[in-house]
Amino acid sequence: MAESYDPRICLREIIGTPYAIKEDSWEEQSCVTIENNGDTLPIPIYLSEEVQSLDAPSMPFIDIKLMLVNYTPHDIGALTRKHEAYLDVGVWFTHSDDVDSTTFGKKIIDKIQDQIRTTQENCGFYDCHIDFINLRSVRYIEETQGRQVIYRYVLEIYCIYYD
């Protein structure tokens, strides 16, 4: 049976680390952890559907949206298909006393890119149907919500898998 291709859960597990949501709790959330002003800050990673169902998750957070999947027959009998997925990874945050808007987003982008590159070098994506992955572009989008400025970086990630 042919299956649709959605590498988001795998990507979340690869770039994130399990982190206890509440102290003394077994419940864990996949997070990107960065150093910020000497503190370790966990930034939760959600799928876009999870963000839609939450009542405005607290910032900072990361969401992963499936933008497009192409299926291309890779041989004459179409026994092998090439799956190409384009993902938008959004990094959302606001300016506060402990978050410098000029460097905070870059720290997160650098951490995500480092996790992708390190995992790819160690062939860690093959177990979860990603044969190739690449960070293609980064866009900066500034939004306003009431009087609050919301900073958002969108990373376009490209994945390939052959079935």
DSSP file (Angstrom, degrees, kcal/mol; ACC not computed):
  #  RESIDUE AA STRUCTURE BP1 BP2  ACC     N-H-->O    O-->H-N    N-H-->O    O-->H-N    TCO  KAPPA ALPHA  PHI   PSI    X-CA   Y-CA   Z-CA
    1    1 A M              0   0    0      0, 0.0     2,-0.2     0, 0.0     0, 0.0   0.000 360.0 360.0 360.0 131.4    0.0    0.0    0.0
    2    2 A A        -     0   0    0      1,-0.0     2,-0.3     0, 0.0     0, 0.0  -0.555 360.0-155.8 -77.4 139.9    1.3    3.4   -1.0
    3    3 A E        -     0   0    0     -2,-0.2     2,-0.1     1,-0.0    -1,-0.0  -0.859  17.4-111.8-116.7 151.4    1.6    5.9    1.8
    4    4 A S        -     0   0    0     -2,-0.3     2,-0.5     1,-0.1    79,-0.0  -0.394  35.4-117.1 -74.6 161.0    1.6    9.7    1.8
    5    5 A Y        +     0   0    0     -2,-0.1    -1,-0.1    79,-0.1    79,-0.0  -0.893  43.3 153.4-110.6 122.5    4.8   11.5    2.8
    6    6 A D        +     0   0    0     -2,-0.5     3,-0.5    79,-0.1     4,-0.3  -0.763  11.2 177.2-147.0  96.0    5.0   13.7    5.8
    7    7 A P     >  +     0   0    0      0, 0.0     4,-2.5     0, 0.0     5,-0.2   0.301  53.1 103.1 -85.1  11.6    8.5   14.0    7.4
    8    8 A R  H  > S+     0   0    0      1,-0.2     4,-2.7     2,-0.2     5,-0.2   0.897  78.4  48.7 -65.2 -42.8    7.5   16.6   10.0
    9    9 A I  H  > S+     0   0    0     -3,-0.5     4,-2.1     2,-0.2    -1,-0.2   0.920 113.6  48.2 -64.6 -42.0    7.3   14.2   13.0
   10   10 A C  H  > S+     0   0    0     -4,-0.3     4,-2.2     2,-0.2    -2,-0.2   0.931 111.6  49.8 -61.3 -46.1   10.7   12.8   12.2
   11   11 A L  H  X S+     0   0    0     -4,-2.5     4,-2.9     1,-0.2     5,-0.4   0.912 109.1  52.3 -60.2 -42.8   12.2   16.3   11.8
   12   12 A R  H  X S+     0   0    0     -4,-2.7     4,-1.5     1,-0.2    -1,-0.2   0.904 111.3  46.8 -60.4 -41.3   10.8   17.3   15.1
   13   13 A E  H  < S+     0   0    0     -4,-2.1    -1,-0.2    -5,-0.2    -2,-0.2   0.847 114.9  47.0 -69.5 -33.3   12.4   14.3   16.8
   14   14 A I  H  < S+     0   0    0     -4,-2.2    -2,-0.2     1,-0.2    -1,-0.2   0.934 119.3  35.5 -75.8 -46.8   15.7   14.9   15.1
   15   15 A I  H  < S+     0   0    0     -4,-2.9     2,-0.2    -5,-0.2    -2,-0.2   0.708 115.6  62.9 -83.2 -18.0   16.1   18.6   15.7
   16   16 A G     <  -     0   0    0     -4,-1.5    16,-0.2    -5,-0.4    14,-0.1  -0.583  67.5-145.7-103.3 167.1   14.5   18.6   19.2
   17   17 A T  E     -A   31   0A   0     14,-3.0    14,-2.4    -2,-0.2     2,-0.1  -0.971  34.3 -98.7-125.7 145.4   15.3   16.9   22.4
   18   18 A P  E     -A   30   0A   0      0, 0.0     2,-0.4     0, 0.0    12,-0.2  -0.425  46.9-179.5 -64.0 134.8   12.8   15.6   24.9
   19   19 A Y  E     -A   29   0A   0     10,-1.7    10,-2.6    -2,-0.1     2,-0.3  -0.999  32.7-111.3-140.3 133.1   12.3   18.1   27.7
   20   20 A A  E     -A   28   0A   0     -2,-0.4     8,-0.2     8,-0.2     3,-0.1  -0.477  21.0-154.4 -66.3 124.6   10.0   17.9   30.7
   21   21 A I  S    S+     0   0    0      6,-1.9     2,-0.4    -2,-0.3    -1,-0.2   0.931  81.2  21.8 -66.9 -46.2    7.2   20.4   30.3
   22   22 A K  S >  S-     0   0    0      5,-0.5     3,-1.0    -3,-0.1    -1,-0.2  -0.927  96.9 -98.0-121.1 147.0    6.7   20.7   34.1
   23   23 A E  T 3  S+     0   0    0     -2,-0.4     3,-0.1     1,-0.3    -2,-0.0  -0.323 109.2  16.5 -61.0 146.4    9.1   19.9   36.8
   24   24 A D  T 3  S+     0   0    0      1,-0.2     2,-0.3     2,-0.0    -1,-0.3   0.832 102.4 125.1  58.2  35.8    8.6   16.5   38.4
   25   25 A S    <   -     0   0    0     -3,-1.0    -1,-0.2     2,-0.1    -5,-0.0  -0.940  59.3-150.0-125.2 147.6    6.5   15.4   35.4
   26   26 A W  S    S+     0   0    0     -2,-0.3     2,-0.3    -3,-0.1    -1,-0.1   0.618  71.0 105.1 -84.5 -14.8    6.8   12.5   33.0
   27   27 A E        -     0   0    0     -5,-0.1    -6,-1.9    -7,-0.0    -5,-0.5  -0.528  55.2-169.2 -73.4 125.4    5.2   14.5   30.2
   28   28 A E  E     -A   20   0A   0     -2,-0.3     2,-0.4    -8,-0.2    -8,-0.2  -0.862  13.8-160.4-119.5 152.1    7.8   15.6   27.7
   29   29 A Q  E     -A   19   0A   0    -10,-2.6   -10,-1.7    -2,-0.3     2,-0.5  -0.977  29.6-113.9-126.4 139.1    7.8   18.0   24.8
   30   30 A S  E     +A   18   0A   0     -2,-0.4    15,-2.5    15,-0.3     2,-0.3  -0.642  49.9 173.4 -73.8 124.7   10.2   18.0   21.9
   31   31 A C  E     -AB  17  44A   0    -14,-2.4   -14,-3.0    -2,-0.5     2,-0.6  -0.931  39.1-130.3-134.2 152.9   12.2   21.2   22.3
   32   32 A V  E     - B   0  43A   0     11,-2.4    11,-2.5    -2,-0.3     2,-0.5  -0.933  32.8-153.9 -95.1 124.3   15.1   23.1   20.8
   33   33 A T  E     + B   0  42A   0     -2,-0.6     2,-0.3     9,-0.2     7,-0.1  -0.884  18.4 172.7-106.4 130.9   17.3   24.2   23.7
   34   34 A I  E     - B   0  41A   0      7,-2.0     7,-3.2    -2,-0.5     2,-0.5  -0.894  35.1-110.9-129.7 160.5   19.5   27.2   23.4
   35   35 A E  E     + B   0  40A   0     -2,-0.3     2,-0.4     5,-0.2     5,-0.2  -0.813  37.1 176.5 -90.5 128.9   21.7   29.2   25.7
   36   36 A N  E >   - B   0  39A   0      3,-3.3     3,-1.9    -2,-0.5    -2,-0.0  -0.935  68.7 -23.7-138.8 112.8   20.3   32.7   26.3
   37   37 A N  T 3  S-     0   0    0     -2,-0.4     3,-0.1     1,-0.3    -1,-0.1   0.864 126.9 -50.4  54.1  39.7   22.0   35.1   28.8
   38   38 A G  T 3  S+     0   0    0      1,-0.3     2,-0.3     0, 0.0    -1,-0.3   0.384 119.8 105.9  83.8  -4.9   23.5   32.2   30.6
   39   39 A D  E <  S-B   36   0A   0     -3,-1.9    -3,-3.3     2,-0.0     2,-0.6  -0.808  72.5-121.9-107.5 149.7   20.2   30.2   31.0
   40   40 A T  E     -B   35   0A   0     -2,-0.3    -5,-0.2    -5,-0.2    -7,-0.0  -0.816  30.9-165.1 -88.0 121.9   19.1   27.2   29.1
   41   41 A L  E     -B   34   0A   0     -7,-3.2    -7,-2.0    -2,-0.6     2,-0.4  -0.933   8.1-150.2-114.1 116.4   15.9   28.0   27.3
   42   42 A P  E     -B   33   0A   0      0, 0.0    -9,-0.2     0, 0.0   -12,-0.0  -0.725   7.9-162.9 -84.8 131.7   13.7   25.2   25.9
   43   43 A I  E     -B   32   0A   0    -11,-2.5   -11,-2.4    -2,-0.4    18,-0.2  -0.945  19.6-131.2-115.6 110.3   11.7   26.2   22.8
   44   44 A P  E     -B   31   0A   0      0, 0.0    18,-2.6     0, 0.0     2,-0.5  -0.249  12.2-142.1 -65.8 147.4    8.8   23.8   22.1
   45   45 A I  E     +c   62   0B   0    -15,-2.5     2,-0.3    16,-0.2   -15,-0.3  -0.946  23.2 178.8-112.3 124.8    8.3   22.4   18.6
   46   46 A Y  E     -c   63   0B   0     16,-3.0    18,-1.9    -2,-0.5     2,-0.2  -0.859  30.5-118.2-119.4 155.1    4.7   21.9   17.4
   47   47 A L  E >>  -c   64   0B   0     -2,-0.3     4,-1.7    16,-0.2     3,-0.6  -0.613  39.5-109.0 -79.6 156.2    3.2   20.7   14.1
   48   48 A S  H 3> S+     0   0    0     16,-2.2     4,-1.9     1,-0.3     5,-0.1   0.848 119.6  55.4 -59.9 -34.4    1.1   23.4   12.5
   49   49 A E  H 3> S+     0   0    0     15,-0.2     4,-1.6     1,-0.2    -1,-0.3   0.866 105.6  52.8 -65.6 -35.0   -2.2   21.5   13.3
   50   50 A E  H <> S+     0   0    0     -3,-0.6     4,-1.4     2,-0.2    -1,-0.2   0.883 107.3  50.8 -67.3 -38.4   -1.2   21.5   17.0
   51   51 A V  H  < S+     0   0    0     -4,-1.7     5,-0.4     1,-0.2    -1,-0.2   0.904 108.8  52.5 -65.1 -40.1   -0.7   25.3   17.0
   52   52 A Q  H  < S+     0   0    0     -4,-1.9    -1,-0.2     1,-0.2    -2,-0.2   0.854 111.7  45.8 -63.7 -34.9   -4.1   25.8   15.4
   53   53 A S  H  < S+     0   0    0     -4,-1.6    -1,-0.2    -5,-0.1    -2,-0.2   0.694  99.5  83.5 -85.0 -17.7   -5.7   23.6   18.1
   54   54 A L  S  < S-     0   0    0     -4,-1.4     2,-1.4    -3,-0.2    -3,-0.0  -0.476  89.6-114.6 -79.8 156.5   -3.9   25.3   21.0
   55   55 A D  S    S-     0   0    0      1,-0.2    -3,-0.1    -2,-0.1    -1,-0.1  -0.674  81.1 -51.7 -91.6  82.0   -5.2   28.5   22.5
   56   56 A A  S    S-     0   0    0     -2,-1.4    -1,-0.2    -5,-0.4     3,-0.1   0.966  70.6-129.1  50.4  87.2   -2.2   30.7   21.4
   57   57 A P        -     0   0    0      0, 0.0     2,-0.1     0, 0.0     4,-0.1  -0.270  29.9 -97.7 -61.3 150.1    0.9   28.9   22.7
   58   58 A S        -     0   0    0      2,-0.1    -2,-0.0     1,-0.1     0, 0.0  -0.422  57.8 -79.9 -71.4 144.9    3.2   31.0   24.7
   59   59 A M  S    S+     0   0    0     -2,-0.1    34,-0.2    -3,-0.1     2,-0.1  -0.615 100.0  53.3 -90.9 150.7    6.2   32.4   22.9
   60   60 A P  S    S+     0   0    0      0, 0.0     2,-0.3     0, 0.0    33,-0.2   0.519  76.6 137.4 -80.8 154.3    8.8   31.5   21.9
   61   61 A F  E     - D   0  92B   0     31,-1.8    31,-2.9   -18,-0.2     2,-0.4  -0.971  42.0-133.6-154.1 166.5    7.8   28.4   20.0
   62   62 A I  E     -cD  45  91B   0    -18,-2.6   -16,-3.0    -2,-0.3     2,-0.4  -0.973  17.8-168.4-123.5 137.1    8.6   26.6   16.7
   63   63 A D  E     -cD  46  90B   0     27,-2.1    27,-2.9    -2,-0.4     2,-0.5  -0.968  10.2-149.1-126.6 148.6    6.0   25.2   14.3
   64   64 A I  E     -cD  47  89B   0    -18,-1.9   -16,-2.2    -2,-0.4     2,-0.4  -0.963  14.9-171.5-119.2 120.7    6.4   22.9   11.3
   65   65 A K  E     - D   0  88B   0     23,-2.9    23,-2.5    -2,-0.5     2,-0.7  -0.928  22.5-133.9-115.7 133.1    4.1   23.2    8.4
   66   66 A L  E     + D   0  87B   0     -2,-0.4    21,-0.2    21,-0.2     3,-0.1  -0.768  29.9 173.0 -82.8 113.8    3.9   20.9    5.4
   67   67 A M  E     -     0   0B   0     19,-2.5     2,-0.3    -2,-0.7    20,-0.2   0.864  57.7 -10.2 -92.7 -40.8    3.7   23.2    2.4
   68   68 A L  E     - D   0  86B   0     18,-1.4    18,-2.9     2,-0.0     2,-0.4  -0.973  48.5-162.5-162.3 141.2    4.0   20.9   -0.6
   69   69 A V  E     - D   0  85B   0     -2,-0.3     2,-0.4    16,-0.2    16,-0.2  -0.997  10.5-163.0-129.1 128.2    4.7   17.2   -1.5
   70   70 A N  E     - D   0  84B   0     14,-2.7    14,-2.6    -2,-0.4     2,-0.5  -0.915   2.0-161.2-107.3 135.5    5.7   16.1   -5.0
   71   71 A Y  E     + D   0  83B   0     -2,-0.4    12,-0.2    12,-0.2    -2,-0.0  -0.978  14.3 178.2-116.0 119.6    5.5   12.4   -6.0
   72   72 A T  E     - D   0  82B   0     10,-2.3    10,-3.2    -2,-0.5     2,-0.1  -0.981  32.4-119.1-124.5 127.1    7.5   11.6   -9.1
   73   73 A P  E     - D   0  81B   0      0, 0.0     8,-0.2     0, 0.0     3,-0.0  -0.435  23.5-164.0 -60.5 134.3    7.8    8.0  -10.6
   74   74 A H        +     0   0    0      6,-3.6     2,-0.3    -2,-0.1     7,-0.2   0.552  66.6  29.8-103.1  -9.0   11.5    7.2  -10.5
   75   75 A D  S >  S-     0   0    0      5,-0.6     3,-1.7     1,-0.0     5,-0.0  -0.915  91.2 -96.6-142.0 172.1   11.5    4.3  -12.9
   76   76 A I  T 3  S+     0   0    0     -2,-0.3    -1,-0.0     1,-0.3     0, 0.0   0.800 123.6  44.5 -63.1 -31.9    9.5    3.2  -16.0
   77   77 A G  T 3  S-     0   0    0     -3,-0.0    -1,-0.3     3,-0.0    -3,-0.0   0.420 106.6-125.3 -91.1   1.8    7.2    0.9  -14.0
   78   78 A A    <   +     0   0    0     -3,-1.7    -2,-0.1     2,-0.1     3,-0.1   0.800  68.0 137.0  57.2  31.3    6.8    3.5  -11.3
   79   79 A L        +     0   0    0      1,-0.1     2,-0.4    -6,-0.0    -1,-0.1   0.780  68.1  43.5 -75.2 -26.3    7.9    0.9   -8.8
   80   80 A T  S    S-     0   0    0     -5,-0.0    -6,-3.6    82,-0.0    -5,-0.6  -0.971  75.4-163.2-119.5 133.7   10.0    3.5   -7.0
   81   81 A R  E     -D   73   0B   0     -2,-0.4    82,-1.8    -8,-0.2     2,-0.6  -0.899  15.4-137.4-115.6 147.2    8.8    7.0   -6.3
   82   82 A K  E     -DE  72 162B   0    -10,-3.2   -10,-2.3    -2,-0.4     2,-0.5  -0.911  20.3-159.9 -99.0 120.9   10.7   10.1   -5.4
   83   83 A H  E     -DE  71 161B   0     78,-3.4    78,-2.1    -2,-0.6     2,-0.5  -0.899   7.7-173.1-102.8 125.0    9.0   12.0   -2.6
   84   84 A E  E     -DE  70 160B   0    -14,-2.6   -14,-2.7    -2,-0.5     2,-0.4  -0.980   3.9-172.0-118.3 125.2    9.9   15.7   -2.3
   85   85 A A  E     -DE  69 159B   0     74,-2.6    74,-2.6    -2,-0.5     2,-0.5  -0.953  11.7-158.6-120.3 136.8    8.6   17.6    0.7
   86   86 A Y  E     -DE  68 158B   0    -18,-2.9   -19,-2.5    -2,-0.4   -18,-1.4  -0.965  17.1-172.6-111.7 122.6    8.8   21.3    1.3
   87   87 A L  E     -DE  66 157B   0     70,-3.1    70,-2.8    -2,-0.5     2,-0.6  -0.907  17.9-148.7-116.8 141.8    8.4   22.3    5.0
   88   88 A D  E     -DE  65 156B   0    -23,-2.5   -23,-2.9    -2,-0.4     2,-0.7  -0.959  12.6-164.1-105.9 120.1    8.1   25.8    6.5
   89   89 A V  E     -DE  64 155B   0     66,-2.9    66,-2.8    -2,-0.6     2,-0.4  -0.916  10.4-157.1-105.4 111.5    9.6   25.9   10.0
   90   90 A G  E     -DE  63 154B   0    -27,-2.9   -27,-2.1    -2,-0.7     2,-0.6  -0.752   8.9-160.8 -94.8 132.8    8.4   29.0   11.8
   91   91 A V  E     -DE  62 153B   0     62,-3.1    62,-1.9    -2,-0.4     2,-0.4  -0.957  16.6-170.9-111.2 113.3   10.3   30.5   14.8
   92   92 A W  E     +DE  61 152B   0    -31,-2.9   -31,-1.8    -2,-0.6     2,-0.3  -0.884  17.8 139.6-111.2 132.2    8.0   32.8   16.8
   93   93 A F  E     - E   0 151B   0     58,-2.2    58,-3.0    -2,-0.4     2,-0.3  -0.984  33.5-137.6-160.9 165.4    9.1   35.1   19.6
   94   94 A T  E     - E   0 150B   0     -2,-0.3     2,-0.3    56,-0.2    56,-0.1  -0.844  34.0 -98.1-122.4 161.9    8.6   38.5   21.1
   95   95 A H        +     0   0    0     54,-0.6     2,-0.3    -2,-0.3     5,-0.1  -0.637  53.5 152.8 -79.7 134.9   11.1   41.1   22.4
   96   96 A S  B >   -G   99   0C   0      3,-1.4     3,-1.1    -2,-0.3     5,-0.1  -0.884  59.9 -82.6-148.3-178.0   11.5   41.1   26.2
   97   97 A D  T 3  S+     0   0    0     -2,-0.3    -2,-0.0     1,-0.3     3,-0.0   0.852 129.7  36.2 -60.7 -35.0   14.1   41.9   28.8
   98   98 A D  T 3  S+     0   0    0      1,-0.1     2,-0.5     2,-0.0    -1,-0.3   0.349 109.3  71.5-102.0   7.2   15.8   38.6   28.4
   99   99 A V  B <   -G   96   0C   0     -3,-1.1    -3,-1.4   -62,-0.0     2,-0.7  -0.956  63.9-159.0-126.1 113.1   15.3   38.2   24.7
  100  100 A D    >>  -     0   0    0     -2,-0.5     4,-2.6     1,-0.1     3,-1.2  -0.817  10.3-151.6 -89.5 114.1   17.3   40.4   22.3
  101  101 A S  T 34 S+     0   0    0     -2,-0.7     4,-0.5     1,-0.3    -1,-0.1   0.716  89.8  59.6 -63.1 -21.9   15.3   40.4   19.0
  102  102 A T  T 34 S+     0   0    0      1,-0.1    -1,-0.3     2,-0.1     4,-0.1   0.775 122.2  18.9 -79.4 -24.8   18.4   40.9   16.9
  103  103 A T  T <> S+     0   0    0     -3,-1.2     4,-1.9     2,-0.1    -2,-0.2   0.624 107.1  76.8-117.3 -19.5   20.3   37.8   18.0
  104  104 A F  H  X S+     0   0    0     -4,-2.6     4,-1.6     1,-0.2     5,-0.1   0.930  97.1  46.2 -64.0 -49.1   17.6   35.5   19.5
  105  105 A G  H  > S+     0   0    0     -4,-0.5     4,-2.6     1,-0.2    -1,-0.2   0.885 110.9  54.0 -60.8 -39.8   16.2   34.3   16.2
  106  106 A K  H  > S+     0   0    0      1,-0.2     4,-2.8     2,-0.2    -1,-0.2   0.882 104.4  55.1 -63.6 -38.3   19.7   33.7   14.8
  107  107 A K  H  X S+     0   0    0     -4,-1.9     4,-1.9     2,-0.2    -1,-0.2   0.910 111.2  44.6 -60.0 -42.2   20.6   31.5   17.8
  108  108 A I  H  X S+     0   0    0     -4,-1.6     4,-2.6     2,-0.2    -2,-0.2   0.924 113.6  49.0 -69.5 -44.8   17.5   29.3   17.1
  109  109 A I  H  X S+     0   0    0     -4,-2.6     4,-2.7     1,-0.2     5,-0.2   0.920 111.8  49.8 -60.4 -44.2   18.1   29.1   13.3
  110  110 A D  H  X S+     0   0    0     -4,-2.8     4,-2.5     1,-0.2    -1,-0.2   0.895 110.9  49.6 -61.7 -40.2   21.8   28.2   13.9
  111  111 A K  H  X S+     0   0    0     -4,-1.9     4,-2.4    -5,-0.2    -2,-0.2   0.921 112.2  47.2 -65.8 -44.2   20.8   25.5   16.4
  112  112 A I  H  X S+     0   0    0     -4,-2.6     4,-2.3     2,-0.2    -2,-0.2   0.934 114.2  47.1 -62.4 -46.0   18.2   24.0   13.9
  113  113 A Q  H  X S+     0   0    0     -4,-2.7     4,-2.6     1,-0.2     5,-0.2   0.898 111.8  51.0 -63.6 -40.0   20.7   24.1   11.1
  114  114 A D  H  X S+     0   0    0     -4,-2.5     4,-2.7    -5,-0.2     5,-0.2   0.908 110.0  49.5 -63.2 -42.3   23.4   22.5   13.3
  115  115 A Q  H  X S+     0   0    0     -4,-2.4     4,-2.2     2,-0.2    -2,-0.2   0.902 112.7  47.6 -63.8 -41.4   21.1   19.7   14.3
  116  116 A I  H  X S+     0   0    0     -4,-2.3     4,-2.4     2,-0.2    -2,-0.2   0.944 115.2  44.6 -64.4 -48.2   20.1   19.0   10.7
  117  117 A R  H  X S+     0   0    0     -4,-2.6     4,-2.3     2,-0.2    -2,-0.2   0.912 114.4  48.3 -64.9 -43.7   23.8   19.0    9.5
  118  118 A T  H  X S+     0   0    0     -4,-2.7     4,-1.4    -5,-0.2    -1,-0.2   0.915 113.9  46.6 -63.5 -43.4   25.1   16.9   12.4
  119  119 A T  H  <>S+     0   0    0     -4,-2.2     5,-3.0    -5,-0.2     6,-0.3   0.896 111.9  50.8 -66.8 -39.9   22.3   14.3   11.9
  120  120 A Q  H ><5S+     0   0    0     -4,-2.4     3,-1.5     1,-0.2    -2,-0.2   0.899 107.6  53.1 -65.4 -40.0   22.8   14.1    8.2
  121  121 A E  H 3<5S+     0   0    0     -4,-2.3    -1,-0.2     1,-0.3    -2,-0.2   0.851 112.0  45.9 -61.9 -33.8   26.6   13.6    8.6
  122  122 A N  T 3<5S-     0   0    0     -4,-1.4    -1,-0.3    -5,-0.2    -2,-0.2   0.272 113.8-118.8 -93.3  10.8   25.8   10.7   10.9
  123  123 A C  T X 5 +     0   0    0     -3,-1.5     3,-0.7     1,-0.1     4,-0.2   0.821  64.9 146.1  58.1  34.7   23.2    9.2    8.6
  124  124 A G  T 3 < +     0   0    0     -5,-3.0     3,-0.3     1,-0.2    -4,-0.2   0.568  56.6  63.8 -80.3  -9.2   20.5    9.7   11.2
  125  125 A F  T > >S+     0   0    0     -6,-0.3     3,-1.4     1,-0.2     5,-1.4   0.634  79.7  81.4 -89.2 -13.6   17.6   10.5    8.9
  126  126 A Y  G X 5S+     0   0    0     -3,-0.7     3,-1.0     1,-0.3    -1,-0.2   0.797  83.6  61.5 -66.0 -28.2   17.5    7.2    7.1
  127  127 A D  G 3 5S+     0   0    0     -3,-0.3    -1,-0.3    -4,-0.2    -2,-0.1   0.704 108.1  43.6 -69.8 -18.3   15.5    5.5    9.8
  128  128 A C  G < 5S-     0   0    0     -3,-1.4    -1,-0.2     2,-0.2    -2,-0.2  -0.082 121.8 -91.7-124.9  36.3   12.6    7.9    9.3
  129  129 A H  T < 5S+     0   0    0     -3,-1.0     2,-0.4     1,-0.2    -3,-0.2   0.863  85.0 122.7  63.3  42.3   12.2    8.1    5.6
  130  130 A I      < +     0   0    0     -5,-1.4    31,-0.2     1,-0.1    -2,-0.2  -0.922  26.3 170.8-130.4 109.8   14.4   11.1    4.8
  131  131 A D  S    S+     0   0    0     29,-2.9     2,-0.3    -2,-0.4    30,-0.2   0.768  75.1  11.5 -86.1 -27.9   17.2   10.3    2.3
  132  132 A F  E     -F  160   0B   0     28,-1.6    28,-2.4    -7,-0.1     2,-0.3  -0.991  65.0-179.8-149.4 141.6   18.3   14.0    1.9
  133  133 A I  E     +F  159   0B   0     -2,-0.3     2,-0.3    26,-0.2    26,-0.2  -0.997   4.9 173.6-143.5 143.6   17.4   17.1    3.8
  134  134 A N  E     -F  158   0B   0     24,-2.0    24,-2.8    -2,-0.3     2,-0.8  -0.990  34.5-126.5-151.8 140.0   18.6   20.7    3.3
  135  135 A L  E     +F  157   0B   0     -2,-0.3    22,-0.2    22,-0.2     3,-0.1  -0.804  32.9 179.5 -82.4 114.2   17.8   24.1    4.7
  136  136 A R  E     -     0   0B   0     20,-2.9     2,-0.3    -2,-0.8    -1,-0.2   0.871  52.8 -12.7 -90.7 -40.1   17.0   26.1    1.5
  137  137 A S  E     -F  156   0B   0     19,-1.1    19,-2.7     2,-0.0     2,-0.4  -0.989  47.9-141.3-158.8 162.3   16.2   29.6    2.7
  138  138 A V  E     -F  155   0B   0     -2,-0.3     2,-0.4    17,-0.2    17,-0.2  -0.999  18.1-170.6-131.1 129.2   15.3   31.8    5.7
  139  139 A R  E     -F  154   0B   0     15,-2.7    15,-2.8    -2,-0.4     2,-0.5  -0.930  13.0-144.3-118.1 144.9   12.8   34.6    5.6
  140  140 A Y  E     -F  153   0B   0     -2,-0.4     2,-0.4    13,-0.2    13,-0.2  -0.927  18.4-178.1-107.9 131.2   12.1   37.2    8.3
  141  141 A I  E     -F  152   0B   0     11,-3.3    11,-1.6    -2,-0.5     2,-0.5  -0.994  11.4-157.7-131.3 126.5    8.6   38.4    8.8
  142  142 A E  E     +F  151   0B   0     -2,-0.4     2,-0.3     9,-0.2     9,-0.2  -0.905  17.5 179.6-105.5 129.2    7.6   41.0   11.3
  143  143 A E  E     -F  150   0B   0      7,-2.7     7,-3.2    -2,-0.5     2,-0.4  -0.883  18.0-143.0-125.6 156.3    4.0   41.0   12.5
  144  144 A T  E     -F  149   0B   0     -2,-0.3     2,-0.4     5,-0.2     5,-0.2  -0.960  10.8-175.2-120.0 142.6    2.0   43.1   15.0
  145  145 A Q  E >  S-F  148   0B   0      3,-2.9     3,-1.9    -2,-0.4     2,-0.4  -0.892  71.3 -48.9-134.6 101.3   -0.7   41.9   17.3
  146  146 A G  T 3  S-     0   0    0     -2,-0.4     0, 0.0     1,-0.3     0, 0.0  -0.605 121.8 -26.6  67.7-125.5   -2.3   44.7   19.1
  147  147 A R  T 3  S+     0   0    0     -2,-0.4     2,-0.4    -3,-0.1    -1,-0.3   0.386 120.0  98.2 -98.5   2.1    0.7   46.8   20.4
  148  148 A Q  E <   - F   0 145B   0     -3,-1.9    -3,-2.9   -54,-0.0     2,-0.5  -0.768  66.6-140.4 -97.7 133.4    3.0   43.8   20.6
  149  149 A V  E     - F   0 144B   0     -2,-0.4   -54,-0.6    -5,-0.2     2,-0.5  -0.793  14.8-157.5 -90.5 129.6    5.5   43.1   17.8
  150  150 A I  E     -EF  94 143B   0     -7,-3.2    -7,-2.7    -2,-0.5     2,-0.4  -0.937   4.8-151.0-109.7 124.8    5.9   39.4   17.0
  151  151 A Y  E     +EF  93 142B   0    -58,-3.0   -58,-2.2    -2,-0.5     2,-0.4  -0.771  18.0 179.5 -95.6 138.5    9.1   38.3   15.3
  152  152 A R  E     -EF  92 141B   0    -11,-1.6   -11,-3.3    -2,-0.4     2,-0.4  -0.974  15.7-168.3-145.2 127.0    9.0   35.3   13.0
  153  153 A Y  E     -EF  91 140B   0    -62,-1.9   -62,-3.1    -2,-0.4     2,-0.5  -0.919  12.2-156.2-106.5 139.9   11.6   33.6   11.0
  154  154 A V  E     -EF  90 139B   0    -15,-2.8   -15,-2.7    -2,-0.4     2,-0.5  -0.976   4.1-162.0-120.2 120.3   10.5   31.0    8.4
  155  155 A L  E     -EF  89 138B   0    -66,-2.8   -66,-2.9    -2,-0.5     2,-0.6  -0.884  10.3-145.7-101.1 124.9   13.0   28.3    7.4
  156  156 A E  E     -EF  88 137B   0    -19,-2.7   -20,-2.9    -2,-0.5   -19,-1.1  -0.828  19.8-170.0 -91.4 120.9   12.2   26.5    4.2
  157  157 A I  E     -EF  87 135B   0    -70,-2.8   -70,-3.1    -2,-0.6     2,-0.5  -0.932   8.0-155.2-117.1 135.8   13.4   22.9    4.5
  158  158 A Y  E     -EF  86 134B   0    -24,-2.8   -24,-2.0    -2,-0.4     2,-0.4  -0.929  12.3-175.1-114.1 128.3   13.5   20.5    1.6
  159  159 A C  E     -EF  85 133B   0    -74,-2.6   -74,-2.6    -2,-0.5     2,-0.4  -0.953   6.6-165.5-125.5 144.3   13.4   16.7    2.1
  160  160 A I  E     +EF  84 132B   0    -28,-2.4   -29,-2.9    -2,-0.4   -28,-1.6  -0.982   9.2 173.7-127.1 140.9   13.7   13.8   -0.4
  161  161 A Y  E     -E   83   0B   0    -78,-2.1   -78,-3.4    -2,-0.4     2,-0.5  -0.987  17.0-153.2-144.6 137.7   12.7   10.1    0.2
  162  162 A Y  E      E   82   0B   0     -2,-0.3   -80,-0.2   -80,-0.2   -33,-0.1  -0.949 360.0 360.0-110.1 125.7   12.7    7.2   -2.3
  163  163 A D              0   0    0    -82,-1.8   -81,-0.1    -2,-0.5    -1,-0.1   0.448 360.0 360.0 -99.9 360.0   10.3    4.4   -1.6
